[in-house]
Amino acid sequence: MTAIPADSSTPVVLPVSKAVLWLAGTTVLALILYYFIGIDQGATSVFGNDMHVHEFVHDARHFLGFPCH
């Protein structure tokens, strides 16, 4: 069995511009998910006055502690 030297790993170098892009994209995705799971109520929906999105995430909404009725 061969021992691996402790200094053989190479750190991942991520440029700041790429890190900002990933952070912004993750933030936008998180806000969209938060809207659909936590805020969209059907009557106040941005996408029309139907309950499709609300009913699709209904159980997840209760599991996460968001009231909806």
C-alpha positions in Angstrom: 0.0 0.0 0.0 1.3 3.4 -1.0 0.8 6.4 1.3 -0.4 9.6 -0.3 1.6 12.7 0.7 -0.4 15.4 2.4 0.8 18.1 0.0 -0.3 16.3 -3.2 -3.8 17.9 -3.4 -4.3 20.9 -5.5 -6.7 23.6 -4.4 -9.5 24.7 -6.8 -8.9 28.2 -8.0 -12.1 30.1 -8.9 -11.8 33.6 -10.3 -13.8 36.2 -8.5 -15.9 37.0 -11.7 -16.9 33.3 -12.0 -17.7 33.1 -8.3 -19.9 36.2 -8.5 -21.7 34.7 -11.5 -22.3 31.4 -9.6 -23.5 33.3 -6.5 -25.9 35.5 -8.4 -27.3 32.5 -10.3 -27.8 30.5 -7.1 -29.5 33.5 -5.4 -31.9 33.9 -8.3 -32.7 30.2 -8.4 -33.3 30.2 -4.6 -35.6 33.2 -4.8 -37.6 31.6 -7.6 -38.0 28.4 -5.6 -38.9 30.4 -2.5 -41.6 32.3 -4.4 -43.1 29.1 -5.8 -43.1 27.1 -2.6 -43.6 29.9 0.0 -45.4 32.8 -1.5 -47.5 31.8 -4.6 -51.1 31.5 -3.3 -53.1 31.2 -6.5 -55.2 34.3 -6.0 -52.1 36.5 -5.8 -50.2 34.5 -8.3 -48.0 36.2 -10.9 -48.9 33.6 -13.5 -52.7 33.9 -13.5 -55.5 33.2 -11.2 -55.2 29.4 -11.1 -54.1 27.1 -8.4 -51.8 24.8 -10.4 -48.5 25.9 -8.8 -50.1 26.0 -5.4 -51.5 22.5 -5.6 -48.2 21.1 -7.1 -46.2 22.3 -4.1 -48.9 22.0 -1.5 -47.4 19.2 0.6 -43.9 20.7 0.5 -45.4 23.9 1.6 -46.8 22.3 4.8 -43.7 20.3 5.4 -41.6 23.4 5.4 -44.0 25.2 7.7 -45.6 27.7 5.3 -49.3 28.2 6.0 -51.6 28.1 3.0 -55.2 27.8 4.3 
